């Protein structure tokens, strides 16, 4: 459980870097993503999940 919480904390830190360093660029990217269709967002989510699973598999 400690490793899971540490991993979640690391995700939160990493996800916070972009809006902290470049808030205007982050805002524009969110607006662009919001204008995309559901299919494009699902594809981006799928690619992200598969990349994460692949990385976990490679690490272990």
Protein Blocks (a to p, Z undefined) as FASTA:
>chain_A
ZZmmmmmmmmmmmmmmmmmmmmmlmmmmmmmmmmpcfklmmmmmmmmmmmmmmmmmmmZZ
